[in-house]
């Protein structure tokens, strides 16, 4: 499947990234409700990132436990006062790689992650 992002650096996404359903998964969100902005990567949001982290900046960041998401909101200054919510990722969303309790998801093109995350479909209904 084609990816949402078209200009990946070499060896991105990683060769060992996989398609797999994950339930539950946790995402730190901007406001009180899940919105489309919550599933934009760093490049799309024009957030700074180190040059050597371009691949990660093109992914969407999740946590595999509620504790890890909660800890991140306390540990990282830019995440303080943010909330996290539980949801799901389906194998049709994209491919992902997990390291410890952190998961990077590289989205497939035309996936509605709000619907996927909230369990309202696989996000590909409009194709």
TAGI-V221883 format. One record per helix or strand of 3 or more residues. SS is the DSSP state (alpha for helix, beta for strand). FROM is the first residue (numbers start at 1). TO is the last residue. If there is no record, write none. Layout:
BEGIN
<<SS,FROM,TO> <SS,FROM,TO>>
END
This chain:
BEGIN
<<beta,22,29> <alpha,36,39> <alpha,51,57> <beta,60,63> <alpha,66,75> <alpha,77,79> <beta,83,89> <beta,94,99> <beta,102,108> <alpha,113,117>>
END
